[in-house]
């Protein structure tokens, strides 16, 4: 239920953000904030479609009401976007801006698809079996390839690397990366012997180290309340859709 106290908190956050940024309130943005708040606290089905041009403040329009509501309900928010570039825009620019200027406290983390993360089993297999098979399972490794994979394994083990492709200094050749990553068809999930090791590292993949929640889809996650389970289940989340998403919007 959208209580008077919750309305006041959302309105105050919006006013504080506008004042800090030197912006004037826009009618369309005010209406979006109000409609998102009503939708997330209303009766099911909680579905809202909003269309607006680039640079009109859509991120603030849904996050300013969603964060206080999620915090009041003890839930988390997932923002789904169509591209990694949009994810990084929200995580690296928009959310830090709200943290600084809106007067609301929250943590957030970024999770990308499986293919952006190293598969520890495949990495181990590449190093373990490369020279031990009469019929090779993989293309022969060059010295540079062996050195790269050994460096990756060591960096993940000593926590200096979170396993994410984009955070590896200097980048990785696409063909070499494909040999040590996987997708949903090749991943054994919790049946994999490396799963406990990987899940312990998932928390390091998040921008917020206080919360280990993540998911294996192209999503930005900014948990408001720490979760003790991986991945977070849909029953404990409020979901909103980011700019130019290719997926329909629904809220749990």
Secondary structure by P-SEA (a helix, b strand, c coil): cccaaaaaaaaaaaaaaaaaacccccaaaaaaaaaaaaaaaccccbbbbbbbccccccccccaaaaaaaaaaacbbbbbbbccaaaaaaaaacaaaaaaacccccccbbbbbcccccccaaaaaaaacccccccccccccccaaaaaaaaaaaaaaaacccccccccccccccaaaaaaccccccccccccccaaaaaaaacccccccccccccccccccccccccccccccccccbbbbbcccccbbbbcc
